């Protein structure tokens, strides 16, 4: 299948159907007064909403607030891949919001970082970040990842209950990324809490406050390291930043990004994967019988329930066409990997967890120059967590009915607030 082949334009089809495809209307039919992603049911199960939007049009105009403002939401796989690599879609949020009034108060380290920049600024940051996650570097970290998992699960016993999120999926990536950066152990619990608050979709004041706590704390931490000679991870990070041409504020912003992105999505990757396997007993049993299949199953687990629902903000710098749909200059464009990964045009029977599927084209880590540089480390952490659970507790089951599970109320990421398990 040619995953890059565009579909016929929604706008170009008066009442018809794309050749060989589904019926689509002339233009998006979303109620302009309602944001479909704010429906309370969306957080528990976003996929019916994604499917409906994609059926209407894979590039959908949705409202973003009062005053008639709107954005373009991309739910189709081919359209998302196109948008991820289109240089006319800028990540420079400062450029978009310049001169626009706002009541938000995000710390610059959180609001202006590698993810919110374009080349050449993005290129300088990327050169510093990428070497931290090379195959060799991650291979060297694997024994530490294993020790962390062993320590976190050492008190687990068959016949007891644990919360996989609080007891493993959160502390594992937090510990690893903090070790990678050289963050002291005494600081890690607070930073994890602030990063959690940063993704709250219901309280902007909480988000803004968390951004300042993270930014201020990391600024002080890096300043102390710079003032004290040494050869630890923080000193190495600062040397890399200096050699890469990053100034003091840019070094703080990169550290904040690595900390936040380095654990939030991995936490959800682990939790979503375990839940998906428990909901598909045949897949759970297959990996339990042969844990060496776990590395090859990771792409399908990422595709099936992406830890990234909607990618971070982009905006059109000029008029353009995405998948045949016109997007005017000056509008926010939101790419939804969670939706694109369930596009039947790219993945037949997309709601089924199929460990034999070639899911390498999933978009959970993004695509193009902004693809997540930490993907190899996230894979290593998820693989180790799954292998430990499946081999040490092979008959584990959900400790509560699936419908009672609570999901985080955030559209950027998708993950569980808790995952109670009965160990066996």
Secondary structure, 3 states (H helix, E strand, C coil): CCCCCCCCCCCCCCCCECCCCCECCCCCCCCCCCCHHHCHHHHHCCHHHHHHHHHHCCEEEEECCCCCCEEEEECCHHHHHHHHCCCCEECCHHHHHCCCCCCCCCCHHHHCCHHHCCCCHHHHHHHHHHHHHCHHHHHHHHHHHHHHHHHHHCCCCCCCEEEHHHHHHHHHHHHHHHHHHCCCHHHHHHHHHHHHHHCCCCCHHHHHHHHHHHHHHHHHHHHHHHHCCCCCHHHHHHHHHHHCCCCHHHHHHHHHHHHHHCCHHHHHHHHHHHHHHHHCHHHHHHHHHCHHHHHHHHHHHHHHCCCECCCCCEEECCCEEECCEEECCCCEEEECHHHHCCCCCCCCCCCCCCCCCCCCCCCCCCCHHHCCCCHHHHHHHHHHHHHHHHHHCCCCEECCCHHHCCECCCCCECCECCCEEECC
